[in-house]
């Protein structure tokens, strides 16, 4: 669901403010509620980075638990 945020965080060409806002709106629409209420591009960038880091931590925690099992 948050895959578009990963693309923005790792995009080397840069992303326009319009693309950032459009991505947030698309995610909100897909979820059926407003995960991203503040559509300020700088705020959204921070949110996207936070969600991306959390996704990585979840993956790492899942991998380490699999390795232990």
C-alpha positions in Angstrom: 0.0 0.0 0.0 2.8 2.4 0.9 5.0 1.3 -2.1 4.6 4.7 -3.8 6.3 6.3 -0.7 9.3 4.0 -1.2 9.6 5.2 -4.8 9.6 8.8 -3.7 12.1 8.3 -0.9 14.6 6.5 -3.2 13.9 8.5 -6.4 17.2 10.1 -7.5 15.8 12.4 -10.1 13.7 14.3 -7.6 10.0 14.5 -7.4 7.8 17.5 -7.8 5.6 18.8 -5.0 2.6 18.0 -7.2 3.7 14.3 -7.4 4.3 14.1 -3.7 0.8 15.5 -3.0 -0.8 13.3 -5.6 0.9 10.2 -4.1 -0.5 11.1 -0.6 -4.0 11.6 -2.0 -3.8 8.3 -3.9 -2.8 6.5 -0.7 -5.6 8.2 1.2 -8.1 7.1 -1.5 -6.9 3.5 -1.5 -7.1 3.3 2.3 -10.5 4.9 2.4 -9.4 7.4 5.1 -6.9 10.2 5.5 -3.6 8.8 6.6 -2.0 11.9 5.3 -4.1 14.9 6.5 -1.4 17.6 6.1 -0.7 17.8 2.4 2.3 20.2 2.8 5.1 18.7 0.6 7.8 19.1 3.3 5.6 17.4 5.9 4.7 14.6 3.4 8.4 14.0 2.7 9.0 13.5 6.4 6.0 11.2 6.7 7.1 9.2 3.7 10.6 8.8 5.1 9.2 7.8 8.5 6.9 5.1 6.9 9.8 3.8 4.8 12.1 3.4 7.8 9.4 1.7 9.7 8.8 -0.7 6.8 12.5 -1.6 6.7 12.5 -2.1 10.5 9.5 -4.5 10.2 11.2 -6.4 7.4 14.4 -6.7 9.4 12.5 -7.8 12.5 10.6 -10.5 10.5 13.9 -11.7 9.0 15.6 -12.0 12.3 12.7 -13.9 13.8 12.7 -16.3 10.8 16.5 -16.8 11.2 16.0 -17.7 14.9 13.2 -20.1 14.3 
